[in-house]
Amino acid sequence: LLANESGTSVAGLITEIDKNRQAGLSSAVRIFVLQTLKQKAAACRTVSGVTD
């Protein structure tokens, strides 16, 4: 799903994460997913007018 949204394949997304990582690949993937989901949640809250 995240790869499709960015217009790439899963392999392409992993390659991009791999290029920019400073830790292990699995940790970098988890961090990428967490950051992406946090951004999406923040965008949803902004659209719906919900604040923390």
Secondary structure as UniProt FT lines:
FT   HELIX           2..5
FT   TURN            6..7
FT   HELIX           10..20
FT   HELIX           25..48
//
